[in-house]
Amino acid sequence: MGSLEERITTVEAQTDGHTRAIDRLHQQVADLRAEMHDEFRSVRTEIADLRRDMLAGDAALRVEINDLRTDMNRRFDQMDQKFTWFVSTQIATLLAVVGELAGALYR
């Protein structure tokens, strides 16, 4: 073992080394915090952009769905009209056949 002065010098050197390491660690933590804040800001911006894109896509999808619904309603109306004509023709044909049979029966 060395003298008291040598031991104090050794402890001071170790303390200085620890102090420098702690200072470097503080600086690294501060840099990491700044980097994390930048990344969080970037993520928030990307989320906001994604939200805006999704809302725009949702609006466009709603327009397309409404257009499709309008087109389907128009086609169903056309089908209803054609079905009505078909049934009316069938009923008229049936009445004509029944009328002809009744006429032939009572001659």
PADRENVEX-210997 format. One line per 5 residues: number of its first residue (from 1); for each residue z, x, y of C-alpha. Coordinates in pm, 1 decimal. Example, Ala and Ser with C-alpha at 12.3 -4.5 7.8 and 13.67 -1.06 7.14 Angstrom:
BEGIN
1 = 780.0/1230.0/-450.0 ~ 714.0/1367.0/-106.0
***
This chain:
BEGIN
1 = 0.0/0.0/0.0 ~ -81.8/111.4/344.3 ~ 122.0/103.1/649.9 ~ 202.4/-211.7/837.7 ~ -69.1/-135.1/1090.3
6 = -332.2/-93.3/818.8 ~ -230.8/-419.2/658.2 ~ -242.0/-601.1/994.6 ~ -588.0/-454.8/1058.8 ~ -703.1/-573.7/714.7
11 = -563.4/-923.6/778.0 ~ -722.2/-931.7/1124.4 ~ -1057.9/-830.0/974.3 ~ -1029.8/-1100.0/709.5 ~ -927.1/-1353.6/974.3
16 = -1221.1/-1255.7/1192.0 ~ -1451.3/-1295.8/891.7 ~ -1307.5/-1638.8/819.0 ~ -1331.8/-1737.1/1184.3 ~ -1700.0/-1634.8/1198.0
21 = -1767.3/-1822.5/872.9 ~ -1593.8/-2133.3/1010.1 ~ -1791.3/-2102.6/1335.6 ~ -2117.6/-2076.3/1137.2 ~ -2008.0/-2377.4/931.9
26 = -1934.8/-2575.6/1249.4 ~ -2277.1/-2486.4/1384.7 ~ -2448.0/-2582.9/1059.6 ~ -2262.7/-2916.4/1058.1 ~ -2365.7/-2978.5/1420.4
31 = -2728.3/-2894.0/1334.1 ~ -2711.7/-3119.1/1031.9 ~ -2572.1/-3405.5/1241.6 ~ -2852.3/-3364.7/1495.7 ~ -3109.5/-3356.0/1216.9
36 = -2957.4/-3665.5/1056.0 ~ -2965.8/-3852.3/1388.5 ~ -3333.6/-3761.9/1425.3 ~ -3406.0/-3877.1/1069.8 ~ -3213.5/-4202.4/1120.3
41 = -3405.9/-4264.1/1441.8 ~ -3729.3/-4202.2/1250.8 ~ -3624.4/-4436.9/971.2 ~ -3528.6/-4706.0/1222.2 ~ -3868.6/-4671.5/1387.3
46 = -4045.3/-4698.3/1052.1 ~ -3839.5/-5006.1/960.1 ~ -3922.7/-5167.8/1294.0 ~ -4293.3/-5090.6/1239.1 ~ -4275.7/-5230.7/886.9
51 = -4100.7/-5544.8/1009.6 ~ -4366.0/-5594.0/1278.1 ~ -4646.2/-5542.2/1023.9 ~ -4484.3/-5785.8/781.8 ~ -4447.8/-6050.6/1052.3
56 = -4812.2/-6004.8/1151.1 ~ -4916.6/-6025.4/785.5 ~ -4698.6/-6333.0/740.0 ~ -4865.1/-6503.9/1035.2 ~ -5210.1/-6417.3/901.9
61 = -5113.4/-6541.6/556.1 ~ -4986.5/-6869.2/702.3 ~ -5318.0/-6917.5/884.3 ~ -5511.8/-6850.5/564.0 ~ -5291.7/-7089.0/364.1
66 = -5336.5/-7360.9/626.9 ~ -5714.1/-7305.9/621.4 ~ -5712.5/-7326.7/242.3 ~ -5501.5/-7643.5/251.7 ~ -5741.7/-7801.5/503.1
71 = -6040.2/-7709.0/288.2 ~ -5873.0/-7847.8/-26.1 ~ -5786.7/-8173.7/150.3 ~ -6146.4/-8206.9/269.3 ~ -6277.4/-8148.1/-82.2
76 = -6032.6/-8397.1/-233.1 ~ -6143.4/-8653.6/24.6 ~ -6503.7/-8591.4/-79.8 ~ -6408.4/-8626.3/-445.5 ~ -6221.4/-8949.1/-372.3
81 = -6524.9/-9088.0/-195.6 ~ -6758.4/-8989.2/-480.4 ~ -6516.1/-9130.5/-737.8 ~ -6502.7/-9458.0/-542.2 ~ -6883.2/-9472.5/-537.5
86 = -6897.0/-9399.8/-910.2 ~ -6643.3/-9672.2/-995.3 ~ -6816.0/-9917.1/-759.9 ~ -7149.9/-9848.2/-930.2 ~ -6991.6/-9899.3/-1271.9
91 = -6834.2/-10229.2/-1164.8 ~ -7162.9/-10347.6/-1008.5 ~ -7347.0/-10255.9/-1328.1 ~ -7085.9/-10439.1/-1536.8 ~ -7113.0/-10749.7/-1316.2
96 = -7491.5/-10735.2/-1336.8 ~ -7480.9/-10712.5/-1717.4 ~ -7222.2/-10994.4/-1741.8 ~ -7427.9/-11204.0/-1497.3 ~ -7742.7/-11142.9/-1698.0
101 = -7567.3/-11234.8/-2023.3 ~ -7420.1/-11546.8/-1863.1 ~ -7761.6/-11640.4/-1728.8 ~ -7921.5/-11590.3/-2068.7 ~ -7647.3/-11791.0/-2234.8
106 = -7688.3/-12095.3/-2006.6 ~ -8072.6/-12118.5/-2009.3
***
